[in-house]
Amino acid sequence: MDLKLEPIIFLDVNTRTFSLIATKNMETIPYLQENRGGITLYDGRWINYDDYMNNNNNNKVCVVGIDLFKARGLKLGDKISLQYMECEIPEFLVTERDRKEWKNYHKSQIMEYKIVGVYDYSFSGKRIYVPISTVPKEFIEFYTETENENGKPYLYGENYSFVLKDPTEQSQFVEKYTDSVKEAV
């Protein structure tokens, strides 16, 4: 391959790269709550716990951003092809190692996901939400290399949410787990 084309090919791959956010239930993600003023549902529905649990039926569904949805002329129910690929930072190919080795990185089979929802947000075009149960096991990794001041892995708050069976148990939950969460962060 012509070495002069390498940067153009790398740029093309990054342009077609999306951040896949795996979840059990989008309805529990704090920045999706209406009172937070964050991401809003434009059309369709969020991925829910049933999507996560129904993976035995190959329930590969996704929620895409409005920018991708409109740019590609997609409709709810359309399928898009996704392929998982390793990288050093869980967003895009940006590191020096990525630039040199991306062609040799491990990739999954191409998988078809049905669009069940469309969200609207300022970076709507570069994130796609999928049920975590549909992600190949070798691509499920929690990035904990960043350490806090105590030398422990930093836990990103947006990766965690808690759903209580009974809202009246909130104060007991907070009392019981506050120290554990503070210690982890």
Phi, psi and omega in degrees: 000143179293121182297337179289336180275343183310308181298327180289319178294317178299317178297319179298316179298315180295326178294327181266007181270138177236153173274119177264120181257114182267136183213157173273330186196106180296334183296343181260358182286123185305318184283004174258357181285139184303324182286352180270341179070026181266234181291136179242153178278119180274317182203153177080224184213167174279161169291135182237179184298328177297323177298318178296315184285334185270027181293339177300334179267017184053049182281071180271098179239161179210162173238125184247164178282154183298326181297312177297316182303311182284318182298324181266359180063039183277162175229158173302138182094342175295155177252143174237148180267129179233145175226126178280142178216138179293155172199167184284323180245134189286046177226292185217172176279101186231340186277168177299318177299317178303315182299324184274325193243002189304328182292337181262001181293151178293135179231151176276173168296157174286133184237142178264128177239135178271132179282119178248349181204159179226129179248160179237128178193169185297329177247044186299336186278343190247006177236137176231130180262136180222156174293134182300333180291347179264353182279130176304137186306322182292349179256001176270107182215136177262123183278104183236025181289332179287127182253150175277184183295343178269003181079010179263155178302137177281131178261121179282119184302326181291350178274355186228140171213157183235133178243118180270142178291330182225116182300340179288350179271004184302312182296323177294320178298311180300314180299317184289323190250356182304311182297320180296318180292316179299320180296322181288329182271000000 
